[in-house]
Amino acid sequence: MMAFDHIRFAGILVAAIIAAASILAYKRGRWRRFDLLLALIVAAGVAVFSVFPKVGDVLLYVFQLQNRGFAILVAAVLVLFALVVYLIGKVQDVSRRNGQVVTALAVRQYKERYDPPQPLPEGARGRILIVVPAYNEAGGIAQVLSRVPEELMGYEVRTVVVDDGSSDATEQIARNLGYPVVSHVVNRGQGDALRTGFAIAGLERADMVINLDADGQYLPEEMERLIVPIIEDEADFVLGSRFMGFYEEAGSVRHIGVVFFSKMISLLTGKKITDSTNGFRAIRGSMLPKLDLREDRFNATELILEALKKGLRFKEVPVTMLKRAEGVSKKPPKLRYPLGVFRVIIQTWLR
């Protein structure tokens, strides 16, 4: 009996600590009202089960169990799981807000430096903005930028380099070559870099946006393939496919993973996708505001799913994908990359 009283006292003490800490966090402005309410509900639950343990008999019926202690344990695990899911969502919200701040600072930097929108050259049909996200690509970015055309099918081509918090000379090399550069104050990932580029495309009133990686794996000479379906009004979103073109690493483990995720997205959307992680793509500028893009990394699959969900006309075209010429891959090592891609596919499809 004495041991039971000690357990009851401990439960009440824990409930009181949870309630007091929650109220203190709320008063200091660290928590929202919903956070406080959630914590007080948990504290009340702990207190009730401590003072009136027979309440657990209800759980025996709900879970069809015989042991009250085990039923309470099952309920506690379920509550804990719900709280973990909630906390993961909170962390993602904080990360997203941080990304929005970084993007806003970069866009303001672009406004101050380059005074958009720049007037179109006489006779130009419109404007194409090429967004080049770059993170520690000093070894190869000059070679990539030197091959970007100034005009495509009568459209003026402007290029902006989004330096994603590089610690090497990436930013300075691009500036020395005369290209507009905006910088993220910290490394945020390619997803945030592209969102910055898309925001700049809106400032520049770009008719089309092309994404080109800075690592030299894609050929700037093949950009025309991406924009033809948009110009001819056959598509709003055109994705390059290494499997319809040339893939230098065909047969690798990465090859198998890309095929698997492409088939997965095809099954979920009912639209045949052959290259779900390709980063060489073109999008009609007027369609960018429709896309709800949240991921800082693993963004290629999110972009495809969002485009299809929002009704953008989609088409794949053959492109070349070579091995990285310089530097090292920025993709997470081992299982973190496929698990991250899988998570993004599921989350984007469900929302």
C-alpha positions in Angstrom: 0.0 0.0 0.0 2.9 2.3 0.9 4.5 1.7 -2.5 1.2 2.5 -4.2 1.0 5.8 -2.4 4.5 6.6 -3.5 3.6 5.9 -7.1 0.4 8.0 -6.8 2.4 10.9 -5.3 5.1 10.6 -8.0 2.4 10.8 -10.7 0.8 13.9 -9.2 4.2 15.5 -8.8 5.0 14.8 -12.5 1.6 16.2 -13.6 2.3 19.4 -11.5 5.7 19.9 -13.0 4.4 19.5 -16.5 1.6 22.0 -15.9 3.9 24.5 -14.2 6.6 24.3 -16.9 3.9 24.6 -19.6 2.4 27.7 -18.1 5.8 29.3 -17.6 6.7 28.6 -21.3 3.4 30.2 -22.4 3.8 33.3 -20.2 7.4 33.8 -21.6 6.0 33.7 -25.1 7.8 30.5 -26.1 4.6 28.5 -26.6 1.3 29.2 -28.4 -2.0 28.7 -26.7 -2.5 25.3 -28.4 0.8 24.1 -27.1 -0.2 25.1 -23.6 -3.6 23.3 -24.0 -2.0 20.2 -25.2 0.5 20.1 -22.3 -2.2 20.7 -19.8 -4.3 17.8 -21.2 -1.3 15.5 -20.8 -0.7 16.8 -17.2 -4.4 16.2 -16.4 -4.3 12.7 -17.8 -1.2 11.8 -15.7 -2.9 13.3 -12.6 -6.2 11.5 -13.2 -4.6 8.1 -13.7 -2.4 8.6 -10.6 -5.3 9.6 -8.3 -8.0 7.3 -9.8 -6.1 4.3 -11.3 -9.4 2.5 -11.9 -10.1 4.9 -14.8 -7.7 2.5 -16.6 -10.5 0.0 -16.7 -12.0 1.9 -19.6 -8.8 1.2 -21.5 -9.2 -2.5 -20.8 -12.5 -2.4 -22.8 -11.1 -0.2 -25.6 -8.0 -2.3 -26.2 -9.6 -5.6 -25.4 -6.9 -6.4 -22.8 -7.0 -8.1 -19.3 -4.2 -6.2 -17.5 -4.9 -2.6 -16.5 -1.2 -1.7 -16.3 -0.5 -2.9 -19.8 -3.6 -1.1 -21.1 -2.3 2.2 -19.6 1.1 1.5 -21.1 -0.4 1.0 -24.6 -2.4 4.3 -24.2 0.8 6.1 -23.0 2.7 4.8 -26.0 0.0 6.0 -28.4 0.0 9.5 -26.8 3.8 9.6 -26.9 3.7 8.7 -30.6 1.1 11.5 -31.3 3.3 14.0 -29.5 6.4 12.9 -31.4 4.5 13.4 -34.7 3.3 16.8 -33.5 6.9 17.8 -32.5 8.2 16.7 -35.9 5.6 19.0 -37.5 6.7 21.9 -35.2 10.3 21.4 -36.1 9.4 21.4 -39.8 7.4 24.6 -39.4 10.3 26.3 -37.7 12.7 25.1 -40.5 10.3 26.4 -43.1 10.0 29.8 -41.4 13.8 30.0 -41.2 13.9 29.2 -44.9 11.4 31.9 -45.7 13.6 34.4 -43.8 16.7 33.4 -45.7 14.9 33.6 -49.0 13.4 37.0 -48.2 16.9 38.4 -47.3 18.3 37.0 -50.6 15.4 38.5 -52.7 15.9 41.9 -51.0 19.6 41.6 -51.9 18.7 41.0 -55.5 16.4 44.0 -55.6 19.0 46.3 -54.2 21.8 45.1 -56.5 20.0 44.5 -59.8 16.8 46.7 -59.7 14.4 44.3 -61.3 12.6 44.0 -63.6 15.2 44.8 -66.2 13.8 45.9 -69.6 13.7 43.4 -72.4 16.1 43.8 -75.3 14.4 45.2 -78.5 12.8 42.4 -80.5 12.9 39.8 -77.7 9.9 37.5 -77.5 10.1 37.3 -73.7 12.5 36.4 -70.9 13.9 33.1 -69.7 15.5 33.1 -66.2 18.0 30.3 -65.6 18.3 29.6 -61.9 21.7 28.0 -60.9 21.7 26.8 -57.2 25.2 26.4 -56.0 26.9 25.1 -52.9 30.7 24.8 -52.8 31.0 24.5 -56.6 34.1 26.6 -57.1 35.7 23.9 -59.1 33.1 23.6 -61.9 30.7 26.6 -61.9 32.8 28.7 -64.3 32.7 26.0 -66.9 29.0 25.6 -66.6 28.2 29.3 -66.7 30.4 29.9 -69.7 28.2 27.6 -71.8 24.9 29.2 -70.9 23.5 31.0 -74.0 22.4 34.7 -74.0 19.4 33.9 -76.2 17.1 30.9 -76.8 14.5 30.8 -79.7 14.1 34.6 -79.6 13.8 34.8 -75.8 16.3 36.8 -73.7 18.2 34.6 -71.3 19.1 35.9 -67.8 21.0 33.8 -65.4 21.0 34.1 -61.6 23.3 32.1 -59.3 21.8 31.4 -55.9 24.8 30.7 -53.6 23.5 28.5 -50.8 25.9 29.5 -48.1 29.1 28.3 -49.8 32.3 28.3 -47.8 34.5 28.4 -50.9 34.9 30.9 -53.8 31.7 29.9 -55.6 30.1 33.3 -55.2 33.2 35.3 -56.1 33.8 33.2 -59.3 30.3 33.8 -60.5 30.5 37.5 -59.8 33.8 37.8 -61.6 32.2 36.3 -64.6 29.6 39.0 -64.5 26.6 37.0 -63.4 24.0 38.2 -60.9 24.5 36.4 -57.6 22.4 36.3 -54.5 23.6 34.6 -51.3 21.9 32.6 -48.5 23.4 33.6 -45.2 23.4 29.9 -44.2 23.3 26.7 -46.2 19.6 25.7 -46.6 19.5 23.1 -49.3 18.6 23.1 -53.0 14.9 23.4 -52.3 15.3 26.7 -50.6 17.8 27.9 -53.3 15.2 27.1 -56.0 12.5 28.9 -54.0 14.7 32.0 -54.0 15.2 31.6 -57.7 11.5 31.3 -58.3 10.9 34.5 -56.3 13.4 36.3 -58.4 11.7 34.9 -61.6 8.6 36.7 -60.4 10.5 40.0 -59.9 11.9 39.7 -63.4 8.6 38.7 -64.9 10.1 35.7 -66.5 8.0 33.8 -69.1 9.9 30.6 -68.3 12.3 29.4 -65.6 15.0 26.8 -66.2 16.8 25.0 -63.4 20.4 24.1 -64.1 22.7 22.5 -61.6 26.2 23.9 -61.1 28.0 20.6 -61.0 28.3 20.1 -64.8 26.2 17.0 -65.0 23.6 18.6 -67.3 24.4 20.2 -70.7 23.4 23.8 -71.1 23.4 23.1 -74.9 20.3 21.0 -74.4 18.1 23.8 -72.9 16.2 24.3 -76.1 14.7 20.8 -75.6 13.1 21.9 -72.4 11.5 25.1 -73.6 10.1 24.0 -77.0 7.0 22.2 -75.4 6.2 25.3 -73.4 6.6 27.7 -76.3 4.4 25.4 -78.4 1.8 25.4 -75.6 2.1 21.6 -75.1 3.2 21.8 -71.5 3.7 24.0 -68.4 6.3 21.8 -66.8 9.0 20.0 -68.8 11.4 17.6 -67.1 14.6 16.2 -68.5 14.9 12.5 -68.5 18.3 10.7 -68.5 16.6 7.4 -69.3 15.1 8.9 -72.5 18.5 10.4 -73.3 22.0 9.4 -72.2 23.0 8.4 -68.6 26.7 8.0 -68.0 26.1 6.1 -64.7 23.5 3.6 -66.1 23.4 0.4 -64.1 24.6 1.9 -60.9 22.9 1.6 -57.5 21.6 5.2 -58.0 20.1 4.1 -61.3 18.0 1.4 -59.5 16.8 3.9 -56.9 15.7 6.5 -59.4 13.8 3.9 -61.4 12.1 2.7 -58.2 11.0 6.2 -57.1 9.9 7.0 -60.6 7.6 4.0 -60.7 6.3 4.8 -57.3 5.3 8.4 -58.3 3.8 7.0 -61.6 1.7 4.7 -59.5 0.5 7.4 -57.1 -0.3 10.0 -59.8 -1.3 7.9 -62.8 1.2 9.7 -64.9 4.2 8.0 -66.4 7.4 9.4 -64.9 10.8 8.0 -66.0 13.2 10.2 -64.1 11.8 11.5 -60.8 15.0 13.0 -59.4 16.2 14.9 -62.5 17.2 18.5 -61.7 17.2 19.8 -65.3 13.7 21.3 -65.9 11.7 24.2 -67.3 8.5 25.7 -65.9 6.1 28.3 -67.2 6.6 31.4 -65.1 3.0 32.1 -64.6 2.5 28.7 -63.0 5.1 29.1 -60.2 2.7 30.8 -57.7 0.5 27.8 -57.8 3.1 25.5 -56.4 3.2 24.9 -52.6 6.9 24.0 -52.2 8.1 23.3 -48.6 11.1 21.0 -48.8 14.6 22.3 -48.3 16.1 19.1 -49.6 14.9 16.2 -51.7 12.8 18.8 -53.6 12.8 17.2 -57.1 10.0 14.7 -56.3 8.1 17.4 -54.4 8.1 19.6 -57.4 6.8 16.9 -59.7 4.0 15.9 -57.4 3.0 19.5 -56.7 2.9 20.3 -60.4 0.7 17.3 -61.2 -1.6 18.0 -58.2 -2.1 21.6 -59.4 -2.9 20.6 -62.9 0.2 21.7 -64.7 0.6 20.0 -68.1 3.6 17.8 -67.8 6.1 16.4 -70.3 9.5 14.6 -70.2 12.2 15.2 -72.9 15.5 13.3 -73.4 18.6 14.9 -71.8 22.1 13.9 -71.1 23.3 13.3 -67.5 27.1 12.9 -67.0 29.2 12.1 -64.0 30.1 15.0 -61.8 33.2 16.6 -63.2 34.4 18.5 -60.2 33.7 18.6 -56.4 31.7 16.2 -54.3 28.1 15.2 -54.3 25.9 17.2 -51.8 23.4 14.3 -51.4 23.2 12.7 -47.9 25.2 9.5 -47.6 24.0 5.9 -47.5 20.3 5.4 -46.6 19.6 9.0 -45.7 19.0 10.0 -49.3 16.5 7.2 -50.3 14.7 7.5 -47.0 14.5 11.3 -47.5 13.1 10.9 -51.0 10.6 8.4 -49.8 9.4 10.7 -47.0 9.0 13.6 -49.3 7.0 11.6 -51.8 4.5 10.4 -49.1 4.2 13.7 -47.4 3.6 15.6 -50.6 1.1 13.1 -51.9 -0.9 13.1 -48.7 -1.1 16.9 -48.2 
